[in-house]
Amino acid sequence: MPTPVQLPKGAERLPSGEKKRPRIAIIIDDMGHHQQMGRQLLQLDLNLTYSFLPDAPYTAEQEETAFQLGRNILVHLPMEPKNAVRNPDRETLAVRDHPQRIREKMTRMLNAVPHAIGANNHMGSRFTEDAGAMQVVIESLRKRSFFFIDSYTTTGSQGIAVARLLGVPVARRHVFLDNDRELLKICRQIDQLVALAKTQGGAIGIGHPNEATYGALTRCDRGWLREIDVVGVHQLVQ
């Protein structure tokens, strides 16, 4: 049976049988690196989900703020990409790591974000394609009753398959909001996320702490809020 998902403060489930409106979750990745922009995003009147990098300088302060606001908090797990130019640091989860080394890294990273209820991958186009490596990660999450959001940086990712095999609640990213950091283009990506949610009942988008994304979240037409609920991502895992 799937591991029960831990709910954040103030979160409630709808009564059984109650009809739900389409739902979207918007995850802000890379939190903890940007002091002012992080604060601005935390102050938004949207039920955003925040994913914190374990080693970022403002993670401790900002994840505490997110917790006090009752928001979903994730650990943003650095994973090895295919693009060697990205030059991941030594704490990035790597395919070559011994399973015990992966467990040690996982313990340290999860401990660095004490109010987290789940995790998603940062980069990881190489690492997430390795089912054996992902099994070690998912087992570490299962021990804490965490769920996993596959950022889906590669179509070959084994994250969802491994999580389901191990009974860990899981979902995947559907839309990257700000690969192109131009306000109007991000607005269109939000519209795409909303349209997808209307089609399939729910959808997950990922954005990042930058002026264009903040501007889009505050200045795009919000008419869709009359038809769509913005929820913590825990409500979209299965």
C-alpha positions as CSV (number, residue, x, y, z in Angstrom):
1,M,0.0,0.0,0.0
2,P,1.2,3.6,-0.6
3,T,2.9,5.3,2.2
4,P,0.6,7.9,3.8
5,V,1.4,11.5,2.8
6,Q,2.2,13.8,5.7
7,L,0.1,16.9,5.5
8,P,1.5,20.4,6.1
9,K,0.0,22.6,8.8
10,G,-3.5,23.8,8.0
11,A,-4.0,21.3,5.1
12,E,-7.2,19.4,4.8
13,R,-8.6,16.8,2.5
14,L,-12.0,17.1,0.8
15,P,-14.7,14.8,2.1
16,S,-15.0,11.6,0.2
17,G,-17.3,12.0,-2.9
18,E,-17.1,15.8,-3.0
19,K,-16.5,17.1,-6.5
20,K,-13.1,18.8,-7.0
21,R,-12.4,21.7,-9.3
22,P,-9.3,21.3,-11.6
23,R,-6.2,21.9,-9.5
24,I,-2.7,23.1,-10.3
25,A,0.4,23.1,-8.1
26,I,3.2,25.5,-8.8
27,I,6.6,24.5,-7.4
28,I,9.2,27.2,-7.0
29,D,12.6,25.4,-7.3
30,D,16.0,26.7,-6.2
31,M,14.7,28.4,-3.1
32,G,17.3,29.5,-0.5
33,H,19.8,31.1,-2.9
34,H,18.1,34.4,-3.4
35,Q,17.4,36.5,-0.3
36,Q,15.2,39.3,-1.6
37,M,13.5,37.3,-4.4
38,G,12.9,34.4,-2.0
39,R,11.2,36.7,0.4
40,Q,9.0,38.2,-2.3
41,L,7.9,34.8,-3.5
42,L,7.1,33.7,0.0
43,Q,4.8,36.8,0.4
44,L,2.7,36.0,-2.7
45,D,-1.0,35.4,-2.0
46,L,-0.8,32.1,-3.9
47,N,-0.6,28.6,-2.4
48,L,2.8,27.9,-3.9
49,T,5.0,24.9,-3.1
50,Y,8.6,25.8,-2.3
51,S,11.6,23.5,-3.0
52,F,14.8,24.3,-1.1
53,L,18.4,23.6,-2.0
54,P,20.0,22.0,1.1
55,D,23.2,24.0,0.9
56,A,21.8,27.4,0.0
57,P,22.6,30.3,2.3
58,Y,19.0,31.3,3.1
59,T,17.4,27.9,3.2
60,A,17.0,27.7,7.0
61,E,15.5,31.1,7.3
62,Q,13.1,30.8,4.3
63,E,11.9,27.3,4.8
64,E,10.9,28.3,8.4
65,T,8.9,31.2,6.9
66,A,7.3,28.8,4.4
67,F,6.4,26.4,7.3
68,Q,4.8,29.2,9.3
69,L,2.7,30.1,6.3
70,G,1.5,26.5,6.0
71,R,3.0,25.9,2.6
72,N,4.3,22.6,1.1
73,I,8.0,22.4,1.5
74,L,10.3,20.1,-0.6
75,V,13.9,19.2,-0.6
76,H,15.5,20.1,-4.0
77,L,17.9,17.2,-4.4
78,P,20.9,17.9,-6.7
79,M,21.3,15.0,-9.1
80,E,23.9,14.4,-11.8
81,P,23.0,15.8,-15.3
82,K,24.1,14.6,-18.7
83,N,25.6,18.0,-19.5
84,A,29.1,17.9,-18.0
85,V,29.3,21.7,-18.5
86,R,27.0,22.1,-15.5
87,N,29.9,20.8,-13.3
88,P,27.9,19.5,-10.3
89,D,29.6,19.8,-6.9
90,R,30.7,16.8,-4.9
91,E,27.5,16.6,-2.9
92,T,25.4,16.1,-6.0
93,L,24.0,12.6,-6.2
94,A,26.0,10.8,-8.9
95,V,25.4,7.5,-10.6
96,R,29.0,6.4,-9.7
97,D,28.3,6.9,-6.0
98,H,28.2,3.7,-3.9
99,P,24.7,3.2,-2.5
100,Q,25.9,3.9,1.0
101,R,27.4,7.2,-0.2
102,I,24.0,8.1,-1.7
103,R,22.3,7.3,1.6
104,E,24.7,9.5,3.5
105,K,24.2,12.4,1.1
106,M,20.4,11.9,1.3
107,T,20.4,12.0,5.1
108,R,22.4,15.2,5.2
109,M,20.2,16.9,2.5
110,L,16.9,15.9,4.1
111,N,18.1,17.0,7.5
112,A,19.0,20.4,6.1
113,V,15.3,21.1,5.3
114,P,13.6,20.0,8.5
115,H,10.0,21.0,7.6
116,A,10.0,19.2,4.2
117,I,7.3,16.7,3.4
118,G,8.6,15.6,0.0
119,A,11.4,16.0,-2.5
120,N,12.1,16.7,-6.1
121,N,15.2,16.5,-8.3
122,H,17.4,19.4,-9.3
123,M,18.9,18.6,-12.7
124,G,19.3,14.8,-12.8
125,S,19.0,14.0,-16.5
126,R,21.6,11.3,-16.0
127,F,20.9,10.2,-12.5
128,T,17.1,9.8,-12.8
129,E,17.6,7.4,-15.8
130,D,19.4,4.9,-13.5
131,A,16.8,2.8,-11.8
132,G,19.3,1.4,-9.3
133,A,20.5,4.8,-8.1
134,M,16.9,6.0,-8.0
135,Q,15.9,3.1,-5.8
136,V,18.4,4.1,-3.1
137,V,16.9,7.7,-3.2
138,I,13.3,6.6,-3.1
139,E,14.0,4.1,-0.2
140,S,15.5,7.0,1.7
141,L,12.4,9.1,1.1
142,R,10.1,6.2,2.1
143,K,11.8,5.9,5.5
144,R,10.6,9.5,6.2
145,S,7.1,9.0,4.7
146,F,8.1,11.6,2.0
147,F,6.6,11.7,-1.5
148,F,8.6,12.3,-4.7
149,I,8.0,14.8,-7.5
150,D,9.9,13.9,-10.6
151,S,11.0,17.2,-12.2
152,Y,11.1,15.2,-15.4
153,T,14.3,16.6,-16.8
154,T,14.5,13.6,-19.1
155,T,11.9,11.4,-20.7
156,G,14.0,8.4,-19.7
157,S,13.5,9.1,-16.0
158,Q,12.8,6.1,-13.8
159,G,11.6,8.1,-10.9
160,I,7.9,7.4,-11.2
161,A,8.3,3.7,-12.0
162,V,10.7,3.1,-9.0
163,A,8.5,5.1,-6.6
164,R,5.4,3.2,-7.6
165,L,7.3,-0.1,-7.2
166,L,8.3,0.9,-3.7
167,G,4.9,2.2,-2.7
168,V,6.0,5.9,-2.4
169,P,3.5,8.6,-3.5
170,V,4.7,10.3,-6.6
171,A,3.8,12.7,-9.4
172,R,5.7,14.5,-12.2
173,R,6.2,18.0,-13.5
174,H,4.0,18.8,-16.5
175,V,5.1,22.3,-17.5
176,F,8.3,24.3,-16.9
177,L,7.1,27.9,-16.6
178,D,10.3,29.8,-17.2
179,N,12.7,28.1,-19.4
180,D,12.3,31.3,-21.4
181,R,12.5,34.1,-18.9
182,E,10.2,36.6,-20.6
183,L,7.1,37.7,-18.8
184,L,4.6,37.2,-21.5
185,K,6.0,33.8,-22.4
186,I,5.7,32.7,-18.8
187,C,2.1,33.9,-18.8
188,R,1.4,31.6,-21.7
189,Q,3.1,28.7,-19.9
190,I,0.8,29.3,-16.9
191,D,-2.2,29.3,-19.3
192,Q,-0.9,26.0,-20.7
193,L,-0.7,24.6,-17.1
194,V,-4.3,25.7,-16.5
195,A,-5.5,24.2,-19.7
196,L,-3.9,20.9,-18.9
197,A,-5.4,20.8,-15.5
198,K,-8.9,21.4,-17.0
199,T,-8.3,18.4,-19.3
200,Q,-6.8,15.9,-16.8
201,G,-8.0,17.3,-13.4
202,G,-4.6,18.4,-12.2
203,A,-1.2,19.6,-13.4
204,I,2.1,20.5,-11.9
205,G,4.3,23.4,-13.0
206,I,7.8,24.4,-12.0
207,G,9.3,27.9,-11.9
208,H,12.3,29.6,-10.4
209,P,13.1,32.6,-8.3
210,N,13.6,35.4,-10.9
211,E,12.1,38.7,-11.7
212,A,10.2,37.4,-14.8
213,T,8.6,34.6,-12.9
214,Y,7.7,36.8,-10.0
215,G,6.3,39.4,-12.5
216,A,4.2,36.7,-14.3
217,L,2.7,35.4,-11.0
218,T,1.7,38.9,-10.0
219,R,0.8,40.5,-13.3
220,C,-0.6,37.8,-15.6
221,D,-4.4,37.7,-16.0
222,R,-5.7,35.7,-13.0
223,G,-9.1,35.1,-14.4
224,W,-8.4,31.4,-14.2
225,L,-8.5,31.5,-10.4
226,R,-12.3,31.5,-10.7
227,E,-12.1,28.1,-12.2
228,I,-8.9,26.5,-10.9
229,D,-7.6,25.8,-7.4
230,V,-4.0,26.4,-6.6
231,V,-3.0,23.6,-4.2
232,G,0.0,22.3,-2.3
233,V,1.7,19.7,-4.5
234,H,1.0,17.0,-1.9
235,Q,-2.6,17.0,-3.2
236,L,-1.6,15.8,-6.6
237,V,0.6,12.8,-5.7
238,Q,-0.7,9.3,-6.0
